[in-house]
């Protein structure tokens, strides 16, 4: 195969200052330490006169306005068109609360968060500039590995017929898990003429493993580190796949499954050493594919980003009295007086927040779908957190050798559940801003996007 591409890599430390608010739960958490540094990683790929940038940042869910401001800054720094830039958030729950609200709520950032946001934009652009400056001849290979028993369904049918998200470890009332799990690890290896390998990995799972108040990129950051230590002369950029209904919690652990874990405030088992375990398993899956990738000629790079409209999950008028009551109690610190515990409390607080936010609309939301063609390999970026089945169905498209789905790409719009989850209930469907049917719609739109890329 020819070295028919040019590829470059850039990395910048984006660790925030201590005291910054961490995003991920429905209570305030101020960072009081650092377990591992957060990063912005950028991969530049060029074929003839087309250049694209794939960017992964260790952050939970920055809003679209932030993504757009980053793209503008990147264009100024690199000359790459904004429509050719793909910015992904790995979704760590021990990262800073920055640009995480809807565009209209930008004014609610604290001064520290706002300052960090502006620095972060510059640093992300710097990572992209480093990647462009590093461009050199390379060839592309693709492969697949496995990461077994680290991702689990987090939605369960209970014996009383209800559905619960994260019902707790060894809960005797669990009937069965709901949904599918995808244990496939996708790998793209860019082998350069100078012998360096720049490797893109993808696997879908929630990075909500660490918990606590210390800054960490969770298992995606640790996966990059494990891989690079094991594979000489390599750099790794990692993208999270569809993970809206998946996480790390094995509700029926055996033998040493609970080593290094504790039961957190929401009845979820967490632990930094378990994040290391997931990183070891995912990185091993990447390593299994690394040497045996299938190298292909890349005839063209093609970039598509397009906006679709989806229906809003607006509440019914009769639901609003309870929603306002729950929010009032929560804001007054009276959660203990509400008739909910653990994840059910989190669900009801988030559900009431969704109803209040959408009480007066809008009736529809724009969502940005992102697609990238690298010869016979295609990437589809979803603008939020799709259920795993959306990724599985997207990958079934016939027309590319490999289709890789990313979550939280160019926009972080929330959960995209499947139709049946709205009937079943649970955290994801109750808190989603989007009306039932959004999951099936996104599969359809992903296939249309792949049609255009092909």
C-alpha positions in Angstrom: 0.0 0.0 0.0 1.1 3.5 -0.7 1.7 6.2 1.9 -1.1 8.1 0.3 -2.1 10.3 3.2 -0.4 12.8 5.4 -1.1 12.5 9.1 -0.1 14.6 12.1 -0.7 14.5 15.9 -0.9 17.1 18.5 -1.5 17.0 22.3 -2.0 19.7 24.9 -2.5 19.5 28.7 -5.9 21.0 29.6 -6.1 20.2 33.3 -8.1 22.9 35.1 -7.2 24.6 38.3 -8.3 23.1 41.6 -11.6 24.5 43.0 -13.4 24.3 39.6 -16.8 22.7 39.6 -16.9 19.1 38.3 -19.7 18.0 36.0 -21.6 14.8 36.1 -24.0 14.6 39.1 -26.8 16.8 40.4 -24.9 18.3 43.2 -21.9 20.6 43.4 -18.4 19.0 43.4 -15.3 21.2 43.7 -12.1 19.7 42.4 -9.7 19.1 45.3 -6.9 17.1 43.6 -5.7 15.6 40.4 -5.5 11.9 39.7 -4.4 12.3 36.1 -4.0 15.2 33.7 -6.7 16.0 31.2 -5.7 16.4 27.5 -6.8 17.7 24.2 -5.6 15.4 21.4 -5.8 16.2 17.7 -5.3 14.1 14.6 -4.8 15.9 11.3 -5.4 13.9 8.1 -4.7 15.3 4.6 -5.3 13.8 1.1 -4.6 16.1 -1.9 -6.3 19.4 -1.1 -8.6 18.1 1.7 -7.6 18.3 5.3 -9.6 17.2 8.3 -9.1 17.4 12.1 -10.3 14.9 14.6 -10.2 16.3 18.1 -10.9 14.5 21.4 -11.0 16.5 24.6 -11.3 15.2 28.2 -14.6 16.9 29.1 -18.1 15.7 29.9 -20.4 17.6 27.5 -19.5 21.1 26.4 -22.3 22.9 24.7 -22.6 23.6 21.0 -21.6 27.2 21.3 -18.3 26.1 22.8 -17.7 23.6 20.0 -18.5 26.4 17.5 -16.1 28.8 19.1 -13.4 26.2 19.1 -13.9 25.6 15.4 -13.6 29.3 14.7 -10.4 29.5 16.6 -9.0 26.3 15.0 -9.7 27.7 11.6 -7.8 30.9 12.4 -4.9 28.8 13.7 -4.8 26.1 11.0 -6.8 27.3 7.9 -8.9 24.1 8.1 -12.5 24.7 7.2 -14.9 24.5 10.2 -17.0 21.9 8.3 -13.9 19.6 8.3 -13.4 19.8 12.0 -14.8 17.1 14.4 -14.6 17.8 18.1 -15.5 15.0 20.5 -15.9 15.0 24.3 -14.8 11.8 26.0 -17.5 12.4 28.6 -15.5 12.1 31.8 -17.6 12.7 34.9 -14.5 13.9 36.8 -13.8 16.8 34.5 -14.6 20.5 34.7 -18.1 21.9 34.4 -17.3 24.2 31.4 -19.7 25.3 28.7 -22.0 22.4 29.8 -25.3 24.3 29.7 -27.6 25.2 26.8 -26.4 28.2 24.8 -28.9 30.5 26.5 -27.5 29.7 29.9 -23.9 30.7 29.1 -24.1 33.6 31.5 -24.4 31.2 34.4 -20.8 30.1 34.2 -18.7 31.2 37.2 -15.8 33.6 36.6 -13.4 30.7 37.1 -15.2 28.5 34.6 -15.5 31.3 32.1 -11.7 32.0 32.3 -10.9 28.3 32.0 -13.3 28.1 29.0 -11.4 30.8 27.1 -8.0 29.2 27.9 -9.4 25.8 26.9 -10.5 27.2 23.5 -6.9 28.4 22.8 -5.4 25.2 24.0 -7.6 23.0 21.8 -6.6 25.2 18.8 -2.9 24.8 19.8 -3.3 21.0 19.7 -4.7 21.3 16.2 -1.9 23.6 15.1 0.7 21.1 16.4 -1.1 18.3 14.5 -1.0 20.3 11.3 2.7 21.2 11.7 3.4 17.5 12.3 1.9 16.3 9.0 3.9 13.6 7.2 3.3 10.7 4.8 1.3 7.8 6.2 -0.9 4.9 5.2 -4.2 3.8 6.9 -5.1 0.4 8.3 -8.2 -0.7 10.2 -9.0 -3.5 12.5 -11.2 -4.7 15.4 -10.6 -6.0 18.9 -12.7 -7.0 21.9 -13.2 -5.5 25.4 -15.2 -8.0 27.3 -17.0 -7.7 30.6 -16.2 -4.0 31.2 -19.4 -2.5 29.7 -22.9 -3.5 31.0 -26.4 -2.4 30.4 -27.4 0.0 33.1 -31.2 -0.3 32.6 -33.0 -3.2 34.3 -36.5 -4.7 34.4 -37.4 -5.1 38.0 -39.6 -8.0 39.4 -42.4 -5.5 40.0 -42.5 -4.6 36.3 -40.8 -1.2 36.6 -37.6 -0.2 34.9 -34.7 1.3 36.9 -31.3 2.7 35.8 -28.5 1.5 38.1 -30.7 -0.3 40.6 -27.7 -1.3 42.7 -25.3 -4.1 43.1 -26.8 -7.5 44.1 -30.3 -6.1 44.1 -32.6 -9.1 44.6 -35.5 -7.3 42.8 -33.7 -7.3 39.4 -35.4 -9.5 36.8 -33.1 -8.9 33.8 -31.0 -6.4 31.9 -32.6 -4.3 29.1 -30.7 -3.5 25.9 -27.7 -4.6 24.0 -23.9 -4.3 24.7 -21.3 -3.8 22.0 -17.9 -5.2 23.1 -16.2 -4.3 19.8 -13.2 -2.0 19.9 -12.5 -0.1 16.6 -9.0 0.7 15.6 -7.5 2.9 12.9 -3.7 2.8 12.6 -1.9 5.5 10.7 1.6 4.2 10.0 3.9 6.9 8.9 7.0 6.6 6.7 9.1 7.7 9.6 7.9 4.6 11.6 5.6 6.4 14.0 2.1 5.0 14.5 -0.8 7.3 15.3 -3.7 5.1 16.5 -7.4 6.0 16.8 -9.4 3.8 19.2 -13.1 3.7 19.8 -15.2 1.9 22.4 -18.5 2.8 23.9 -19.0 3.0 27.7 -19.8 5.7 30.3 -16.6 7.3 31.9 -18.3 7.5 35.3 -16.1 5.0 37.0 -13.8 7.2 39.3 -16.3 9.3 41.3 -15.2 11.7 44.0 -13.8 15.2 43.7 -10.5 14.6 42.1 -9.8 15.5 38.4 -9.4 12.5 36.1 -10.1 11.7 32.5 -11.4 8.3 33.7 -10.8 5.2 31.6 -10.4 6.9 28.2 -7.4 8.9 29.4 -5.9 5.8 31.1 -6.5 3.8 27.9 -4.3 6.2 25.9 -1.6 6.0 28.5 -1.7 2.2 28.7 -1.5 1.8 25.0 1.3 4.2 24.4 3.4 2.6 27.2 2.9 -0.8 25.6 3.4 0.1 21.9 6.6 1.9 21.2 6.8 4.9 18.9 3.0 5.4 19.1 0.5 8.1 20.0 -3.1 7.3 20.8 -6.3 9.4 20.4 -9.5 7.9 21.8 -13.2 8.4 21.0 -16.1 7.2 23.0 -18.8 5.3 21.1 -22.6 5.1 21.7 -22.9 4.6 25.5 -26.2 6.2 26.5 -27.5 3.1 28.2 -24.2 1.5 29.2 -21.8 1.8 32.1 -19.2 -0.1 34.1 -21.5 -1.5 36.8 -21.7 -5.3 37.0 -24.8 -5.7 39.2 -24.0 -9.3 39.9 -20.3 -9.3 40.6 -18.3 -12.6 41.2 -15.1 -13.4 42.8 -12.8 -10.3 42.5 -15.1 -8.2 40.4 -15.5 -5.7 43.3 -11.8 -5.3 44.0 -10.9 -1.6 44.4 -14.5 -0.4 44.3 -16.8 1.3 46.7 -20.6 2.0 46.8 -21.1 5.7 46.1 -23.8 8.1 47.1 -26.2 7.0 44.3 -25.7 3.2 45.0 -23.3 2.9 42.1 -20.0 1.0 42.5 -17.0 3.1 41.6 -13.3 3.2 42.0 -10.1 4.6 40.3 -8.5 1.2 40.2 -11.5 -0.1 38.2 -11.0 2.7 35.7 -7.5 1.3 35.3 -8.9 -2.1 34.8 -11.2 -0.9 32.0 -8.3 0.9 30.4 -6.2 -2.3 30.5 -9.0 -4.3 28.8 -9.8 -1.7 26.1 -6.1 -1.0 25.4 -5.5 -4.8 25.1 -8.3 -4.9 22.5 -6.6 -2.2 20.6 -3.3 -4.0 20.8 -4.8 -7.2 19.5 -5.8 -5.4 16.3 -2.7 -3.1 16.0 -0.2 -5.4 14.2 -2.8 -7.1 12.0 -4.7 -4.1 10.7 -5.8 -4.3 7.1 -4.0 -1.5 5.2 -6.0 0.1 2.4 -5.6 2.7 -0.3 -7.5 5.9 0.5 -9.0 7.4 -2.6 -10.5 10.4 -1.0 -11.4 12.2 2.2 -14.9 13.5 2.3 -16.5 15.6 5.1 -20.2 16.1 5.7 -21.9 18.0 8.6 -25.6 18.6 8.3 -28.4 19.7 10.6 -31.7 17.8 11.2 -34.8 18.7 13.2 -36.1 16.4 15.8 -39.2 16.7 18.1 -39.0 18.0 21.6 -40.0 16.0 24.7 -42.2 18.7 26.1 -44.1 17.9 29.3 -47.9 17.8 29.8 -49.4 20.7 31.8 -50.6 18.4 34.6 -47.0 17.3 35.2 -45.7 20.7 36.1 -46.8 21.0 39.7 -44.8 18.0 40.8 -41.8 19.1 38.7 -41.7 22.5 40.4 -42.1 20.9 43.9 -39.2 18.5 43.3 -36.9 21.2 42.0 -37.8 23.4 45.0 -37.0 20.7 47.5 -33.8 19.8 45.7 -32.6 23.4 45.6 -33.4 23.9 49.3 -31.3 20.9 50.1 -34.3 18.8 51.2 -33.7 15.7 49.0 -34.1 13.5 52.1 -37.7 14.6 52.4 -38.5 13.4 48.9 -39.8 9.8 48.6 -36.9 8.7 46.4 -33.5 7.2 47.1 -30.2 6.5 45.1 -30.5 6.6 41.4 -34.3 7.1 41.5 -33.7 10.4 43.3 -31.3 11.5 40.6 -33.8 10.4 38.0 -36.7 12.4 39.4 -34.6 15.5 40.0 -33.3 15.4 36.4 -36.8 14.6 35.1 -38.3 17.6 36.8 -35.5 19.8 35.5 -36.2 18.6 31.9 -39.9 19.4 32.3 -39.3 22.9 33.6 -36.8 23.6 30.9 -39.2 22.5 28.1 -42.5 23.7 29.7 -42.8 26.3 27.0 -40.9 24.6 24.2 -39.3 24.7 21.8 -41.3 22.1 19.8 -38.2 20.9 17.9 -34.5 20.9 18.2 -31.8 21.2 15.5 -29.1 18.4 15.8 -25.8 18.4 13.9 -24.9 15.0 12.3 -21.3 14.5 11.3 -19.8 12.2 8.8 -16.2 11.5 7.5 -15.0 9.2 4.8 -11.5 7.9 4.7 -11.5 5.7 1.6 -13.5 2.6 2.6 -13.7 3.6 6.3 -16.4 5.9 7.5 -17.0 7.7 10.8 -20.4 8.9 12.0 -20.5 11.5 14.8 -23.7 11.7 16.9 -24.4 15.0 18.7 -25.1 13.5 22.1 -25.4 10.2 23.9 -27.0 7.5 21.7 -28.1 4.2 23.1 -25.8 1.4 22.2 -28.3 -0.1 19.7 -28.0 3.1 17.6 -24.3 2.4 17.2 -24.8 -1.3 16.5 -27.4 -0.6 13.8 -25.3 2.2 12.3 -22.3 -0.2 11.9 -24.5 -2.6 9.9 -24.5 -0.3 6.9 -23.3 -2.1 3.8 -21.0 0.0 1.7 -17.9 0.6 3.8 -15.3 -1.8 5.1 -15.7 -0.3 8.6 -18.1 2.2 10.1 -17.1 3.8 13.4 -19.7 5.6 15.5 -18.7 8.4 17.9 -20.9 10.0 20.6 -20.8 13.6 21.7 -19.3 15.0 18.5 -19.6 18.7 17.6 -22.5 19.0 20.0 -23.6 17.6 23.4 -27.4 17.5 23.2 -28.2 14.8 25.8 -29.6 11.3 25.6 -30.9 9.6 22.4 -33.0 6.6 23.7 -34.7 3.9 21.6 -38.5 4.0 21.3 -39.1 1.1 23.7 -37.3 2.8 26.6 -39.9 5.6 26.7 -42.5 2.9 27.3 -40.3 1.2 29.9 -39.2 4.4 31.8 -35.9 5.0 33.5 -33.4 7.8 33.8 -32.4 8.2 30.2 -35.9 8.5 28.6 -37.3 10.6 31.4 -34.5 13.2 31.1 -34.1 13.2 27.3 -35.0 16.5 25.6 -36.2 14.5 22.6 -39.5 12.9 21.9 -39.9 9.1 21.6 -38.6 7.9 18.2 -35.4 9.9 18.2 -33.2 6.8 18.4 -34.8 5.2 15.3 -34.6 8.6 13.5 -30.9 8.9 14.2 -30.2 5.4 12.8 -32.1 6.5 9.6 -30.2 9.8 9.4 -26.9 8.0 10.0 -27.5 5.7 7.0 -28.5 8.7 4.9 -25.2 10.3 5.8 -23.3 7.2 4.9 -25.2 7.2 1.5 -23.9 10.7 0.9 -20.4 9.8 1.9 -20.3 6.7 -0.3 
